[in-house]
Amino acid sequence: MQDTSNAMIEISAVSKTYETSQRGRHLALDDVNLTIAEGQFVSILGPSGCGKSTLLYMVGGFVQVSGGSITVKGKPVSGPGPDRGPVFQEFALFPWKTVLENVMYGPLEQGLPKAEATEKARKLLALVHLAKYEKFYPKELSGGMKQRVALARTLAYDPSILLMDEPFGALDAYTRTRLQNELLDIWERDRKTVMFITHSVEEAVFLSDRVYVMSPSPGHIRKVFDIDLPRPRIRSELLLDRRYQDYVVSIEKLMDEQDKELV
């Protein structure tokens, strides 16, 4: 039984059923239960089609549950809100706005005066190492730079929760590693609650306090791994840490078993 006394996100007996034209009713998620504490970094792993992204969208309020409940800070989720900041694999930047203008957008929408919004955006661009690129447009940036802008734009809303759906999945290995390190630096500074969707076992173990492994569709929680590794995380040290290796091997074995069950 998980301690829910400090729960930021509580997902209780959640299910999701879709109506499809060819197959009728499709049960995507079934009896999903998990709790994310305030300030905790949690990753969710699972095979394609298990519903992990759907679960994140439901926490974000973009998709309605079919059964069960989701609460944030004890209040039922009824739609999107500024307390939950999404960061998706698709960068979704405004192509007609500069980098600075993209990051300023949220604070301006929240009513912050332009001078204050500009100052806040510049501080965030410095945080993600893009201070020199504020006048660039998205089409002039690499994939990794676009994702940094997307993260800065989300942070500009100052959400208490970051909802991250495979944000580094489309990036090359080197850029992905750099952004993982930068994300942890930002998390160590602010300790926001993070719900992180990924296909990468190594990424999940490196980043997280806890890893949930989901079953194939209909998705439910197959197993929970509490990652007892020191913070701040230093990659070169963790790669030599037997505990890190054991977590990766154990989760990989479980994922392999699930793949065999599908055959």
N, C-alpha and C positions, 0 to 999 in steps of 0.2 A: 504494500500500500504506500503510495507516494504521499509525502507531506505537502499539503495544499495551503498551509497557513501563510506562505509567502508567495502565492501563485500570482504571476502576471498574466499568464494565459492558461486557461483550463479547458480542456477538450474532453467531453464526457459522452461516451456511448454514441459517437457521431457516425452517421451513415450518409451516403450520397447515392441517389439513384437517378439515372438519366433516362429520358424517353428517347429512343432512337427509331428512325424510320424503318430500318431493316430488321433489327433484333428485338424490337419492343423495349422492354425495360432492362436496363443494364445497371447492375449493382457495382459501383466503382469503389466505394468505401463501406466497411461494415464494422460497427462496434469499435471505433477508434477511441482510445483513452490515453491522454498524456497531459502532463503538467509541466509548464516552464516557469521557473522561479524568476523573480525580478533580478535583472542583471546577469542572467545565465545565458550562455552560448550553447544552443542545441542544434544539432544537425539531424536531418532525416534522410536515410538511405533506403533504396528499394529499387526493384527492377522497373523498367519502362512500363507505364500503364498501371502502376500500382495505386495511383491516386495521390502521391505525395505533393505534387504541385496543386492539385485540387484542394487538398487540405490547407495549404498555405493561403490559397485564394479565399477560402472560407474564413480563415482567421482575419484576412484583410477586409472581409465584408463584400468582396466582389462576386462571390458565389454563395447561394443560400444552402443551408444544411437540409437534408431530407428527414433526418431524425437525430435525436440527441441535442446537445447544446455546446456552445462555445462562449466563454466569458473572458473579458479582458479587464483586469482590475476589479473583478467581481460583477461587471456589468455585461449583459448579453450583447453579442455583436449583432447589429442590425443593418450595418452598411459600412462603407469606408469611413475613415476618420483620420485626422492629422496626428493622432497618437500612434498610428501604424504606418511606417514608411516603407513602401515596396522598392526593391531593387531587382530588376529582372535581367535575364540574359540579353533580351533586346533592349537597347539603350534608351529608346523612346525620347530622345532629345528633340527639342524644337530646332529644325534645320535652319530656320530663318533668324535665329537668335545666336549671338556670340556665346562663348563659354561663360563669360561673366553674366550675361543676361539670362542664360539658362538657370544658373544657380540663384540669381536674384529673384526669379519668378515666384517661388513660394513665399518668401518673406513679404514681397510686395502684395501678393494676394491676401496675406494675413494682416495687411494694413500698416506694415512697417514703412516709415518714411524712406524715400529713395536713398538718401545719404547713408542711413543706417543699414539698409539692405545691401548697398554696395560694399560697405565695410565688412559686413558679415560674410558676404559671398567671397570677398578677397581673402579673408582669414581661412575659409574652408578650402579655397583653391590652393592656398599655401600648404594646408594640412595634407592635401592629396598630391602635392608636388606639381601643381600646374599653374603656379603664379605667373609664369612667363607667357602663358597661352590664353589669357583672358579675352583677347581680341580675336581669337581664332573662331572659325565656325566648325560645327561637327564634322562636315565633309573633309576638313583639313587635318583631322586627328586620326591616330591609329585606334585599333579596337580597345587596347588597354587604356588609352587616354580617354576615350569616350566613356568607358566604364567608371573611371575616376570622376569624370564630370557627373555622371548619373548618381554616384554615391554622394558627392558633394551636394548635389541638388536635393537629394533626399534628406541629408543631414541638416540642410538649411531650414527645413520645417521643424527641426528639433523634436522628432518623434521619440517616444519612450521605447518603441519596438522597431527593429529592422526586420523586414520580411524579405529574404533573399532567395530567389529562385534560380539556382545554377548561375549565379552572376558571372562566374569565370569560365563557364563551360565552353565558350566559343574561342577562348584565347589560347595562344601557344603556351607551351610548358613554362618557359622562362617568365613570360609576363604574368601567367597565372600564379607562379610562386611569389613574385614580387608583390602582387596585389593581395595575396593571402597574408603576407607579412605586414603590409600597410593596414589591412583591415584589423588585424590583431592589435597593432599600435593604436588605432583609433578606438577600438573596443576597450583596451586597457585604460585609455584616458577617460572615457565617458561611462563605461560599463552599462551600455544600453542592453536591453534584452534582445537576443538575436535568435530567429528561427531561420535556419539555413538548409536549403534543399540542394543535394548534390548526388552525383553518381560515383564520386571518387571516395573510396575508403580512406586513402591516405589523407585527403583533404579534410574529411570529417574528423578523423582522429587528431590531426594537427591543430585544428581550430577549436574543438568543442570541449565543453564540460560533460556533455552527455550525448550519446548517439542512439537514436531510435532506428531500428531496422524493420522495414515494412515487408509484409508478405506480398506475393503476386496477387493480382486482382481476383476477387475483391480485397482491397488492401485493408490490413489491420496491423497492429503492432506485434511483430514476431518476437523481438527481444530488445532489451534495453542494456546499453553499455555505459556505465559511469566511468569517465576517462580521468583517472587519477594520475595526472602528470603535472609537473611544476609549471607555474607561470611566473614571469612572462616566458612564453615558448620561444626557444632558440632552436631553429631547425637543425643546425649542425650537431647540436648536443642530443636532440631527440632521436635522430637517426641512429645513434649509438646506444640509445636507452632500450634495454631489453623489454621494459614494460610497453613502450611504444610499439615495438615489433610484435609483441604478443597480442596487443589490441588489434593491430592491422591483420595479423594472421587469423585470429579468431573470427573477426567480422568477415574476412574474405571467405573462410570456410563455410560460414553460415550462408553467405550469398551464393556460393557454389552449390550448396545443398539445395537451395531454392531453385536454382537453374535446372538441376537434375530432375526436380519434381515436376517441372514444366514439360520435360521431354516425354 
